[in-house]
Amino acid sequence: MLASRPEVPEPSAAAREKARVLLGPRLGTSKVLVGEESCERFANDESEAEGRVPDAVVLAETADDIAAALAVAREAEVPITPRAGGSGRTGGAVPVAGGIVLLTLGMNQIKEIDRREQLAVVGPGVILGDLHTAVERENLFYPPDPNSWAACALGGNVAENAGGPRAFKYGVTREYVLGLEVLLIGGQRLWTGRRTVKGVTGYDVTALLVGSEGTLAVFGDITLRLLPKPPAVMTLLALFRDVPQAVGAVAEIVAAGLVPRCLEFLDGTTLEAMRRAGNPIREGAGSMLLIEVDGDEQACERQAEQIAEACDAVGALEVAVAQDAAQRERLWAARREMSPAVRRLAKFKLAEDIVVPRQRIAELLERVERASEQHGVRTLAYGHAGDGNLHVNFLWNDPDEVPRVEQAIERLFRDTIELGGTLSGEHGIGVLKAPYLHLEQSEALISLQRDLKRVFDPQGLLNPGKIFAGPSHRAC
Ligand SMILES: Cc1cc2nc3c(=O)[nH]c(=O)nc-3n(C[C@H](O)[C@H](O)[C@H](O)COP(=O)(O)OP(=O)(O)OC[C@H]3O[C@@H](n4cnc5c(N)ncnc54)[C@H](O)[C@@H]3O)c2cc1C
């Protein structure tokens, strides 16, 4: 749903004033922003979700600061919304009812990198790209790599269970979170999980909290599992005539038993946007795969050869291997630049993140094309083809087109579910997808999750309006 703001009751003026009055003395005025001008930039994130300017922003530097803010929220009965890098795509960090925004970006210390235990302990504000650099210096590897790695932080990654191109081989953030320092509404602090390789004691509360989108608890320190850094990496680029050919190549690669660490797909309209942004992509190419393998040098070469064969078998126009690190980086920089390049195609753009079983990718894309014609809405698609995770983008110029775009989006979600898929692979549900949760999950399952939410947050103050829509949204 475009620019939707859920029906979350706003706190009274007296409650908001009480929160403002309590925050200063508890945290120190240097850690509390108030006033429209200072707080305005925390009303939105990188999505179309509509927020309200928060009444106060807490700049947390320690877990005690988080606890103090959560205590004030409960005392004053105002909503509180955790926030890290603000790069979320579904409005998770958007304060839909005002109240307090709790910014954990200042907690940006890498506290420990243990080579023997292969783990790291980081604050929730550590920028993902900084963690990659730090662990790789120690010859270690943290695989999750959302394309926003230069802007997003570990607190947001854990809350969204972030994925990225390398998820095909290495899985998503949940696979790497060993333990969490957890702060509950009211300020109680506890620790979940472990530092050991194995451990099955009690319920896996850590796994429950990963992906909880800031609705159950706020994270302080995060303990992460690391891997040895792969000795070599090789990147290939394959161009195809059209989308079915590229999807065919993905099937061939997987059928050959290969597991590249990345298998990124881009359709023809996306390639056109990249050409316009100055990337010299061969004319006539109607789809692309960006493929990356890792392992030792020989294993990389062997895999690259097999991948090239798989691409040739379906009639690829061209398969090229990056010759050095600089060429590799240029390919990935072009991939990262793709999102802004696509944005320039129209005044408005919405990227929906869905997943279908790999064998149904072609079918889904055909359905998207049909819906696009039927509703008269421009679309394009790219994504992580290895795990069936596609980002279908809707483009429009005129606000009058919005109802048609909304119909096309709902069609996409219904098609996704019909093909055995799921509504989000990595961006979460947040505000924007909450109205559609019922398409995928039963009433009973949603109700069980709401009960869980009440256990953690009986007053519904922690990040309200996310994941679960109010009753009026059920009609769509
Ligand atoms: C150009 C671009 C590319 C992207 N590519 C990818 C991609 O490849 N893969 C992918 O998965 N995502 C991608 N994203 C989406 C986004 O970057 C991820 O969802 C990321 O994990 C959000 O991190 P953040 O630090 O920006 O979190 P925010 O946006 O600040 O917050 C996200 C959620 O985390 C919660 N939160 C934040 N901090 C805490 C905390 N300390 N404790 C508890 N909850 C907290 C917030 O309440 C919110 O619900 C992309 C975004 C952009 C703009």
The ligand as an SDF file (V2000), in Angstrom:
LIG
                    3D

 53 58  0  0  0  0  0  0  0  0999 V2000
   19.7900    1.2570   -1.7240 C   0  0  0  0  0  0  0  0  0  0  0  0
   19.2900    0.2350   -0.7230 C   0  0  0  0  0  0  0  0  0  0  0  0
   19.6310   -1.0950   -0.9120 C   0  0  0  0  0  0  0  0  0  0  0  0
   19.1740   -2.0590    0.0000 C   0  0  0  0  0  0  0  0  0  0  0  0
   19.5480   -3.3560   -0.1980 N   0  0  0  0  0  0  0  0  0  0  0  0
   19.1620   -4.2940    0.6940 C   0  0  0  0  0  0  0  0  0  0  0  0
   19.5720   -5.6540    0.5130 C   0  0  0  0  0  0  0  0  0  0  0  0
   20.2700   -6.0170   -0.4350 O   0  0  0  0  0  0  0  0  0  0  0  0
   19.1630   -6.5400    1.4470 N   0  0  0  0  0  0  0  0  0  0  0  0
   18.4080   -6.1660    2.5280 C   0  0  0  0  0  0  0  0  0  0  0  0
   18.1010   -7.0200    3.3610 O   0  0  0  0  0  0  0  0  0  0  0  0
   18.0030   -4.9030    2.6920 N   0  0  0  0  0  0  0  0  0  0  0  0
   18.3620   -3.9520    1.8180 C   0  0  0  0  0  0  0  0  0  0  0  0
   17.9580   -2.6570    2.0070 N   0  0  0  0  0  0  0  0  0  0  0  0
   17.0520   -2.3000    3.1290 C   0  0  0  0  0  0  0  0  0  0  0  0
   17.7490   -1.8360    4.4270 C   0  0  0  0  0  0  0  0  0  0  0  0
   19.0240   -1.2980    4.1580 O   0  0  0  0  0  0  0  0  0  0  0  0
   17.8400   -2.9830    5.4310 C   0  0  0  0  0  0  0  0  0  0  0  0
   16.5310   -3.3360    5.8690 O   0  0  0  0  0  0  0  0  0  0  0  0
   18.7000   -2.6900    6.6620 C   0  0  0  0  0  0  0  0  0  0  0  0
   18.8390   -3.8730    7.4070 O   0  0  0  0  0  0  0  0  0  0  0  0
   18.1370   -1.5920    7.5580 C   0  0  0  0  0  0  0  0  0  0  0  0
   19.1500   -1.2060    8.4590 O   0  0  0  0  0  0  0  0  0  0  0  0
   19.1520    0.2600    9.1050 P   0  0  0  0  0  0  0  0  0  0  0  0
   20.3130    0.3130   10.0270 O   0  0  0  0  0  0  0  0  0  0  0  0
   19.0950    1.2920    8.0830 O   0  0  0  0  0  0  0  0  0  0  0  0
   17.8030    0.1760    9.9480 O   0  0  0  0  0  0  0  0  0  0  0  0
   16.6050    1.2200   10.1170 P   0  0  0  0  0  0  0  0  0  0  0  0
   15.9950    1.5250    8.8030 O   0  0  0  0  0  0  0  0  0  0  0  0
   17.0300    2.3530   10.9600 O   0  0  0  0  0  0  0  0  0  0  0  0
   15.5990    0.3210   10.9670 O   0  0  0  0  0  0  0  0  0  0  0  0
   15.0960   -0.8790   10.4300 C   0  0  0  0  0  0  0  0  0  0  0  0
   14.2910   -1.6010   11.5310 C   0  0  0  0  0  0  0  0  0  0  0  0
   15.1560   -1.9560   12.5950 O   0  0  0  0  0  0  0  0  0  0  0  0
   14.6430   -1.4890   13.8330 C   0  0  0  0  0  0  0  0  0  0  0  0
   15.8320   -1.1760   14.6650 N   0  0  0  0  0  0  0  0  0  0  0  0
   16.8320   -0.3280   14.3700 C   0  0  0  0  0  0  0  0  0  0  0  0
   17.7450   -0.3510   15.3560 N   0  0  0  0  0  0  0  0  0  0  0  0
   17.3130   -1.2270   16.2980 C   0  0  0  0  0  0  0  0  0  0  0  0
   17.8050   -1.6850   17.5570 C   0  0  0  0  0  0  0  0  0  0  0  0
   18.9510   -1.2300   18.0750 N   0  0  0  0  0  0  0  0  0  0  0  0
   17.0640   -2.5820   18.2420 N   0  0  0  0  0  0  0  0  0  0  0  0
   15.8980   -3.0710   17.7580 C   0  0  0  0  0  0  0  0  0  0  0  0
   15.3790   -2.6660   16.5650 N   0  0  0  0  0  0  0  0  0  0  0  0
   16.0870   -1.7600   15.8570 C   0  0  0  0  0  0  0  0  0  0  0  0
   13.7880   -0.2820   13.4680 C   0  0  0  0  0  0  0  0  0  0  0  0
   12.7920   -0.0340   14.4300 O   0  0  0  0  0  0  0  0  0  0  0  0
   13.1880   -0.7400   12.1480 C   0  0  0  0  0  0  0  0  0  0  0  0
   12.0590   -1.5390   12.3770 O   0  0  0  0  0  0  0  0  0  0  0  0
   18.3680   -1.6730    1.1090 C   0  0  0  0  0  0  0  0  0  0  0  0
   18.0380   -0.3210    1.2920 C   0  0  0  0  0  0  0  0  0  0  0  0
   18.4790    0.6220    0.3940 C   0  0  0  0  0  0  0  0  0  0  0  0
   18.1220    2.0700    0.6250 C   0  0  0  0  0  0  0  0  0  0  0  0
  1  2  1  0
  2  3  1  0
  2 52  2  0
  3  4  2  0
  4  5  1  0
  4 50  1  0
  5  6  2  0
  6  7  1  0
  6 13  1  0
  7  8  2  0
  7  9  1  0
  9 10  1  0
 10 11  2  0
 10 12  1  0
 12 13  2  0
 13 14  1  0
 14 15  1  0
 14 50  1  0
 15 16  1  0
 16 17  1  0
 16 18  1  0
 18 19  1  0
 18 20  1  0
 20 21  1  0
 20 22  1  0
 22 23  1  0
 23 24  1  0
 24 25  2  0
 24 26  1  0
 24 27  1  0
 27 28  1  0
 28 29  2  0
 28 30  1  0
 28 31  1  0
 31 32  1  0
 32 33  1  0
 33 34  1  0
 33 48  1  0
 34 35  1  0
 35 36  1  0
 35 46  1  0
 36 37  1  0
 36 45  1  0
 37 38  2  0
 38 39  1  0
 39 40  1  0
 39 45  2  0
 40 41  1  0
 40 42  2  0
 42 43  1  0
 43 44  2  0
 44 45  1  0
 46 47  1  0
 46 48  1  0
 48 49  1  0
 50 51  2  0
 51 52  1  0
 52 53  1  0
M  END
$$$$
